[in-house]
Amino acid sequence: MGVDLAEVGRVRKLLRRDPDRFRARCFTDHEWAYAHRFKDPSERLAARFAGKEAVMKSLGVGWRHVPWKDIEITGGGAPTVQLSGKAARRAESLGVRRVLVTITHTNGQALVMALSLGDHTPLQ
Ligand SMILES: CC(C)(COP(=O)(O)OP(=O)(O)OC[C@H]1O[C@@H](n2cnc3c(N)ncnc32)[C@H](O)[C@@H]1OP(=O)(O)O)[C@@H](O)C(=O)NCCC(=O)NCCS
């Protein structure tokens, strides 16, 4: 399991200061486009940022080892997690088959919990 809490205000500032760099480093095209469907994209981006950290925790790694964009948190209905690159290799080495996340946010904070499941985890 992993959990993370992000301050939306911090993300709002980063977004104002250098949006291109923030995007290139942290977000996939899907995440960026989804967040920009809303008047203030900061809330959804903060949730995706927290989500990536929560997923890293559930995989027992940190951002020094896994690039942010290797973990994508989809938007539009129930969120899903897509792993690629180093994150996908880490999951494979642990026998993780599926990663679940649940998200909540306000204009102040975004909270995400993640759960990494293996082949033998009962799932209903
Ligand atoms: C889903 C719902 C409960 C969210 O509650 P909320 O208090 O408005 O908003 P929160 O900040 O707590 O949650 C927002 C997040 O819920 C998640 N979410 C949306 N639909 C979801 C669903 N069907 N199942 C699980 N999570 C969902 C999303 O990740 C969303 O964040 P995102 O837009 O950044 O991806 C509410 O929008 C709703 O009732 N929608 C109608 C669909 C429905 O009945 N779903 C039942 C699933 S519990």
PDBQT file of the ligand as one rigid body, heavy atoms in Angstrom, charges set to zero:
ROOT
HETATM    1  C1  LIG A 201     -17.155   9.705  -7.806  1.00  0.00    +0.000 C 
HETATM    2  C2  LIG A 201     -17.654  10.696  -6.754  1.00  0.00    +0.000 C 
HETATM    3  C3  LIG A 201     -18.177   9.912  -5.536  1.00  0.00    +0.000 C 
HETATM    4  C4  LIG A 201     -16.486  11.628  -6.344  1.00  0.00    +0.000 C 
HETATM    5  O1  LIG A 201     -16.732  12.354  -5.160  1.00  0.00    +0.000 OA
HETATM    6  P1  LIG A 201     -16.439  13.910  -4.953  1.00  0.00    +0.000 P 
HETATM    7  O2  LIG A 201     -16.579  14.218  -3.502  1.00  0.00    +0.000 OA
HETATM    8  O3  LIG A 201     -17.230  14.699  -5.948  1.00  0.00    +0.000 OA
HETATM    9  O4  LIG A 201     -14.904  14.179  -5.398  1.00  0.00    +0.000 OA
HETATM   10  P2  LIG A 201     -13.531  13.611  -4.770  1.00  0.00    +0.000 P 
HETATM   11  O5  LIG A 201     -12.554  14.734  -4.799  1.00  0.00    +0.000 OA
HETATM   12  O6  LIG A 201     -13.708  12.922  -3.462  1.00  0.00    +0.000 OA
HETATM   13  O7  LIG A 201     -13.129  12.508  -5.832  1.00  0.00    +0.000 OA
HETATM   14  C5  LIG A 201     -12.756  12.867  -7.121  1.00  0.00    +0.000 C 
HETATM   15  C6  LIG A 201     -12.106  11.666  -7.734  1.00  0.00    +0.000 C 
HETATM   16  O8  LIG A 201     -12.984  10.558  -7.699  1.00  0.00    +0.000 OA
HETATM   17  C7  LIG A 201     -12.533   9.629  -8.658  1.00  0.00    +0.000 C 
HETATM   18  N1  LIG A 201     -13.671   8.989  -9.310  1.00  0.00    +0.000 N 
HETATM   19  C8  LIG A 201     -14.502   9.504 -10.242  1.00  0.00    +0.000 A 
HETATM   20  N2  LIG A 201     -15.411   8.595 -10.589  1.00  0.00    +0.000 NA
HETATM   21  C9  LIG A 201     -15.157   7.474  -9.883  1.00  0.00    +0.000 A 
HETATM   22  C10 LIG A 201     -15.733   6.199  -9.806  1.00  0.00    +0.000 A 
HETATM   23  N3  LIG A 201     -16.780   5.872 -10.543  1.00  0.00    +0.000 N 
HETATM   24  N4  LIG A 201     -15.182   5.278  -8.969  1.00  0.00    +0.000 NA
HETATM   25  C11 LIG A 201     -14.105   5.595  -8.232  1.00  0.00    +0.000 A 
HETATM   26  N5  LIG A 201     -13.516   6.803  -8.237  1.00  0.00    +0.000 NA
HETATM   27  C12 LIG A 201     -14.036   7.724  -9.052  1.00  0.00    +0.000 A 
HETATM   28  C13 LIG A 201     -11.684  10.380  -9.639  1.00  0.00    +0.000 C 
HETATM   29  O9  LIG A 201     -10.357   9.902  -9.515  1.00  0.00    +0.000 OA
HETATM   30  C14 LIG A 201     -11.778  11.832  -9.178  1.00  0.00    +0.000 C 
HETATM   31  O10 LIG A 201     -10.584  12.539  -9.295  1.00  0.00    +0.000 OA
HETATM   32  P3  LIG A 201     -10.003  12.988 -10.727  1.00  0.00    +0.000 P 
HETATM   33  O11 LIG A 201     -11.058  13.770 -11.440  1.00  0.00    +0.000 OA
HETATM   34  O12 LIG A 201      -8.796  13.796 -10.373  1.00  0.00    +0.000 OA
HETATM   35  O13 LIG A 201      -9.651  11.706 -11.445  1.00  0.00    +0.000 OA
HETATM   36  C15 LIG A 201     -18.788  11.602  -7.307  1.00  0.00    +0.000 C 
HETATM   37  O14 LIG A 201     -18.257  12.380  -8.369  1.00  0.00    +0.000 OA
HETATM   38  C16 LIG A 201     -19.968  10.814  -7.854  1.00  0.00    +0.000 C 
HETATM   39  O15 LIG A 201     -20.844  10.409  -7.113  1.00  0.00    +0.000 OA
HETATM   40  N6  LIG A 201     -20.050  10.596  -9.159  1.00  0.00    +0.000 N 
HETATM   41  C17 LIG A 201     -21.105   9.861  -9.802  1.00  0.00    +0.000 C 
HETATM   42  C18 LIG A 201     -20.623   8.478 -10.239  1.00  0.00    +0.000 C 
HETATM   43  C19 LIG A 201     -20.813   7.459  -9.113  1.00  0.00    +0.000 C 
HETATM   44  O16 LIG A 201     -21.869   7.319  -8.535  1.00  0.00    +0.000 OA
HETATM   45  N7  LIG A 201     -19.748   6.720  -8.779  1.00  0.00    +0.000 N 
HETATM   46  C20 LIG A 201     -19.772   5.824  -7.693  1.00  0.00    +0.000 C 
HETATM   47  C21 LIG A 201     -18.358   5.378  -7.380  1.00  0.00    +0.000 C 
HETATM   48  S1  LIG A 201     -17.973   5.411  -5.665  1.00  0.00    +0.000 SA
ENDROOT
TORSDOF 0
